[in-house]
Amino acid sequence: MAAITRLVKRTPYFPCAARRFLSHAPPHKERNVQWVFLGCPGVGKGTYASRLCNLLGVPHIATGDLVRSELASNGPLSSQLSEIVNQGKLVSDEIIMNLLSKRLADGEAKGESGFILDGFPRTIKQAEILEGVTDIDLVVNLKIQEEALLAKCLGRRICNQCGGNFNVASISLKGENGRPGMVMAPLLPPAHCMSKLVTRSDDTEEVVKERLRIYSEKSQPVEEFYRSRGKLLEFDLPGGIPESWPKLLQALNLYDYEEKQSVAA
Ligand SMILES: Nc1ncnc2c1ncn2[C@@H]1O[C@H](COP(=O)(O)OP(=O)(O)O)[C@@H](O)[C@H]1O
């Protein structure tokens, strides 16, 4: 992680300069996982990435969270960011690299190692920068049927006290033309969060549609970037968390690992 932090700090967005630091990357076996989660808005990247981070003991670094906390800080970037995010557009690579660099440096100071990145990289340029500074072991591309994405974004609720993510959408898609049906039960908060639920300002129908459009234009090419490097694991979510979590662990060869962890706990 030290190498990526150093690099991002010194050369926020120049991939060529970034490559010079590659030799500082720690040897593969001596470090924790360095994974990336890709997927459309609403697919559940945050939910599954944060569960895996708890299991593996690595930080969950979501660039969307970094953007939202910068926004909430009312710092010099706040009004610019608020305009971009509320239109469903992407923040510039330069701003994202600076926010990420700061997050990595803070984590490094606390002794963090490894990571799961969620929502980054989102453009080919970001993927190239990342490739120039560190080795990504695996990229998980989460997918669900397109019809569910909008409903999942509109149903998303966040507890403004504990930060927990919930979803009030109840999704039921019929199977057709060989495609299986899918049921996703709402993910309801505990009673003490109920009165504190808020909706993200960019989770409106108009903005979600724009985010989905931008995903297919700017972020889908990132899937191909990793596919061509043999790093992409495609994972079709079969339903909600109860069905999907065990299958995801199997796909990642972590099923036994989770059992051992829960026995040890
Ligand atoms: N890697 C990134 N590059 C550019 N903008 C980003 C990036 N990550 C997050 N953002 C900004 O933050 C917003 C929210 O991101 P995120 O929470 O990942 O939402 P979602 O995946 O649900 O669209 C994005 O719409 C975008 O404006």
The ligand as an SDF file (V2000), in Angstrom:
LIG
                    3D

 27 29  0  0  0  0  0  0  0  0999 V2000
  -14.0620    6.8570   -9.2920 N   0  0  0  0  0  0  0  0  0  0  0  0
  -14.8730    7.9150   -9.4750 C   0  0  0  0  0  0  0  0  0  0  0  0
  -14.6570    8.7850  -10.4990 N   0  0  0  0  0  0  0  0  0  0  0  0
  -15.4430    9.8510  -10.6800 C   0  0  0  0  0  0  0  0  0  0  0  0
  -16.5040   10.1460   -9.9060 N   0  0  0  0  0  0  0  0  0  0  0  0
  -16.7690    9.3330   -8.8690 C   0  0  0  0  0  0  0  0  0  0  0  0
  -15.9710    8.1730   -8.6020 C   0  0  0  0  0  0  0  0  0  0  0  0
  -16.4670    7.5530   -7.5000 N   0  0  0  0  0  0  0  0  0  0  0  0
  -17.5320    8.2650   -7.1080 C   0  0  0  0  0  0  0  0  0  0  0  0
  -17.7220    9.3400   -7.9250 N   0  0  0  0  0  0  0  0  0  0  0  0
  -18.7840   10.3690   -7.7940 C   0  0  0  0  0  0  0  0  0  0  0  0
  -19.5840   10.0610   -6.6530 O   0  0  0  0  0  0  0  0  0  0  0  0
  -20.9230    9.7160   -7.0380 C   0  0  0  0  0  0  0  0  0  0  0  0
  -21.4430    8.6180   -6.1420 C   0  0  0  0  0  0  0  0  0  0  0  0
  -20.6480    7.4700   -6.3050 O   0  0  0  0  0  0  0  0  0  0  0  0
  -21.0890    6.0400   -5.7340 P   0  0  0  0  0  0  0  0  0  0  0  0
  -21.4520    6.1700   -4.2900 O   0  0  0  0  0  0  0  0  0  0  0  0
  -20.0110    5.0660   -6.0680 O   0  0  0  0  0  0  0  0  0  0  0  0
  -22.4550    5.7630   -6.4810 O   0  0  0  0  0  0  0  0  0  0  0  0
  -23.0640    4.6730   -7.4590 P   0  0  0  0  0  0  0  0  0  0  0  0
  -22.1160    3.5570   -7.7490 O   0  0  0  0  0  0  0  0  0  0  0  0
  -24.2850    4.2230   -6.7180 O   0  0  0  0  0  0  0  0  0  0  0  0
  -23.4070    5.5070   -8.6720 O   0  0  0  0  0  0  0  0  0  0  0  0
  -20.8120    9.3600   -8.5080 C   0  0  0  0  0  0  0  0  0  0  0  0
  -22.0240    9.5460   -9.2120 O   0  0  0  0  0  0  0  0  0  0  0  0
  -19.7430   10.3390   -8.9770 C   0  0  0  0  0  0  0  0  0  0  0  0
  -20.2610   11.6380   -9.1270 O   0  0  0  0  0  0  0  0  0  0  0  0
  1  2  1  0
  2  3  1  0
  2  7  2  0
  3  4  2  0
  4  5  1  0
  5  6  2  0
  6  7  1  0
  6 10  1  0
  7  8  1  0
  8  9  2  0
  9 10  1  0
 10 11  1  0
 11 12  1  0
 11 26  1  0
 12 13  1  0
 13 14  1  0
 13 24  1  0
 14 15  1  0
 15 16  1  0
 16 17  2  0
 16 18  1  0
 16 19  1  0
 19 20  1  0
 20 21  2  0
 20 22  1  0
 20 23  1  0
 24 25  1  0
 24 26  1  0
 26 27  1  0
M  END
$$$$
